[in-house]
């Protein structure tokens, strides 16, 4: 069975804490994190916080128009994919690249709009679903599959539970 945890973020500060926890866990292991959520749910906001805590100095922007932004100034490289503008056929053209990046233990790969992947993404990954509740509130659901990401997930869950005590 897949592991699963749900965290309620009541503010951007909470979202920042989630980003910080993800960065801490992925810094030594890399990872493939797929982000799901509607427009304005906070996928890019979360990515910016993750980048901040990886020590990335460049401005982090949504890669909607370029499909991939790469950041190298942090503790590990961060690859930020956005599948929104890729039709299903388009996704298959970058799958090899995605897979390669996702298997790199020395890089963190984030995929926005993973729902457009047509379920072709690596089976070893962490999924984060962000649900918009109201202007300030978001629900973050974390799920992991595959050995590597189950391990990452377990560390992340511990960390999030200590940050969001009583969750």
C-alpha positions as semicolon CSV with decimal commas, in nm:
position;residue;x (nm);y (nm);z (nm)
1;X;0,000;0,000;0,000
2;X;0,107;0,353;-0,066
3;X;0,189;0,582;0,224
4;X;-0,027;0,889;0,251
5;X;-0,034;1,200;0,470
6;X;-0,246;1,515;0,462
7;X;-0,135;1,856;0,592
8;X;-0,349;2,170;0,610
9;X;-0,162;2,491;0,530
10;X;-0,340;2,792;0,677
11;X;-0,102;3,051;0,534
12;X;0,190;3,113;0,306
13;X;0,408;3,068;0,616
14;X;0,275;2,714;0,653
15;X;0,342;2,647;0,287
16;X;0,695;2,777;0,339
17;X;0,742;2,527;0,625
18;X;0,631;2,247;0,395
19;X;0,877;2,365;0,129
20;X;1,156;2,380;0,384
21;X;1,084;2,023;0,501
22;X;1,083;1,894;0,141
23;X;1,412;2,070;0,066
24;X;1,574;1,921;0,377
25;X;1,469;1,569;0,285
26;X;1,564;1,594;-0,082
27;X;1,894;1,773;-0,035
28;X;2,085;1,450;0,019
29;X;1,881;1,212;-0,190
30;X;1,740;1,400;-0,483
31;X;1,390;1,303;-0,582
32;X;1,109;1,313;-0,834
33;X;0,814;1,510;-0,704
34;X;0,496;1,544;-0,905
35;X;0,267;1,836;-0,825
36;X;-0,106;1,827;-0,890
37;X;-0,353;2,108;-0,836
38;X;-0,566;2,365;-1,013
39;X;-0,449;2,707;-1,130
40;X;-0,364;2,918;-0,826
41;X;-0,349;2,620;-0,589
42;X;0,010;2,706;-0,503
43;X;0,231;2,469;-0,701
44;X;0,476;2,741;-0,801
45;X;0,469;2,895;-0,453
46;X;0,568;2,561;-0,303
47;X;0,843;2,519;-0,565
48;X;0,981;2,866;-0,481
49;X;1,006;2,776;-0,114
50;X;1,172;2,443;-0,191
51;X;1,423;2,630;-0,407
52;X;1,484;2,890;-0,139
53;X;1,580;2,622;0,113
54;X;1,799;2,443;-0,138
55;X;1,991;2,770;-0,154
56;X;1,893;2,857;-0,510
57;X;1,979;3,218;-0,584
58;X;1,804;3,269;-0,917
59;X;1,445;3,392;-0,929
60;X;1,222;3,087;-0,959
61;X;0,944;3,128;-1,211
62;X;0,679;2,899;-1,348
63;X;0,815;2,721;-1,657
64;X;0,475;2,725;-1,832
65;X;0,613;2,856;-2,158
66;X;0,947;2,680;-2,162
67;X;0,847;2,340;-2,016
68;X;1,170;2,315;-1,813
69;X;1,360;2,557;-1,592
70;X;1,695;2,443;-1,453
71;X;1,855;2,590;-1,143
72;X;2,216;2,520;-1,050
73;X;2,304;2,772;-0,780
74;X;2,167;2,568;-0,488
75;X;2,299;2,275;-0,288
76;X;2,173;2,038;-0,556
77;X;2,041;2,108;-0,907
78;X;1,667;2,160;-0,929
79;X;1,478;2,079;-1,249
80;X;1,131;2,228;-1,272
81;X;0,910;2,082;-1,544
82;X;0,566;2,209;-1,639
83;X;0,354;1,977;-1,853
84;X;0,063;2,219;-1,897
85;X;0,138;2,316;-2,256
86;X;0,233;1,969;-2,370
87;X;-0,033;1,763;-2,539
88;X;-0,026;1,393;-2,452
89;X;0,196;1,329;-2,754
90;X;0,427;1,607;-2,638
91;X;0,470;1,451;-2,297
92;X;0,608;1,132;-2,449
93;X;0,882;1,335;-2,619
94;X;1,025;1,443;-2,282
95;X;0,960;1,125;-2,083
96;X;1,312;0,992;-2,129
97;X;1,454;1,318;-2,005
98;X;1,212;1,322;-1,713
99;X;1,300;0,967;-1,620
100;X;1,670;1,039;-1,638
101;X;1,638;1,350;-1,422
102;X;1,406;1,173;-1,181
103;X;1,655;0,894;-1,116
104;X;1,935;1,136;-1,032
105;X;2,015;1,113;-0,661
106;X;2,199;1,442;-0,687
107;X;1,914;1,649;-0,821
108;X;1,555;1,732;-0,735
109;X;1,303;1,716;-1,017
110;X;0,965;1,883;-0,974
111;X;0,686;1,829;-1,224
112;X;0,395;2,073;-1,229
113;X;0,068;1,971;-1,391
114;X;0,163;1,607;-1,355
115;X;-0,199;1,522;-1,434
116;X;-0,109;1,590;-1,798
117;X;0,149;1,312;-1,797
118;X;-0,107;1,057;-1,913
119;X;0,018;0,838;-1,628
120;X;0,350;0,786;-1,803
121;X;0,567;0,912;-1,520
122;X;0,813;0,695;-1,331
123;X;0,654;0,466;-1,075
124;X;0,919;0,564;-0,820
125;X;0,810;0,914;-0,722
126;X;0,634;1,133;-0,470
127;X;0,300;1,291;-0,555
128;X;0,185;1,610;-0,387
129;X;-0,174;1,716;-0,448
130;X;-0,260;2,071;-0,352
131;X;-0,627;2,146;-0,298
132;X;-0,746;2,506;-0,277
133;X;-0,977;2,537;0,023
134;X;-1,006;2,915;0,052
135;X;-0,793;3,223;-0,004
136;X;-0,547;3,133;0,272
137;X;-0,602;2,762;0,320
138;X;-0,462;2,474;0,119
139;X;-0,470;2,102;0,173
140;X;-0,148;1,921;0,083
141;X;-0,174;1,546;0,026
142;X;0,151;1,352;0,001
143;X;0,175;1,006;-0,146
144;X;0,481;0,804;-0,239
145;X;0,547;0,497;-0,446
146;X;0,868;0,309;-0,510
147;X;1,150;0,225;-0,268
148;X;1,347;0,546;-0,295
149;X;1,051;0,775;-0,254
150;X;0,891;0,568;0,023
151;X;1,212;0,632;0,222
152;X;1,203;1,002;0,140
153;X;0,836;1,013;0,225
154;X;0,891;0,855;0,567
155;X;1,150;1,119;0,655
156;X;0,925;1,393;0,522
157;X;0,625;1,267;0,715
158;X;0,824;1,273;1,042
159;X;0,947;1,620;0,970
160;X;0,603;1,754;0,875
161;X;0,442;1,597;1,180
162;X;0,693;1,765;1,408
163;X;0,643;2,101;1,232
164;X;0,265;2,073;1,223
165;X;0,229;1,919;1,567
166;X;-0,092;1,734;1,631
167;X;-0,161;1,674;1,263
